[in-house]
Amino acid sequence: MSIKIQFLGAAQNVTGSRYLLQTDHTRLLVDCGLYQERHLQNRNWQPFDVPPECRTCQSCPY
């Protein structure tokens, strides 16, 4: 079995990034971004809803 990890970068005022983990039969997208600006840091701990249409997609536009 081969395993590949791809770095997909971060955007705007969020640090961290997305990583795409791929095997022969599976792909998993991991989002590790956190807000770094002091006035936005409280967003790191707020719960968020995942819309039903995004529960099976690789990247959600919300």
Protein Blocks (a to p, Z undefined) as FASTA:
>chain_A
ZZddddebjehjbghiddddddfkbccdddfbdcfbfklmmmmmpccdddfklmmmmbdc
ZZ
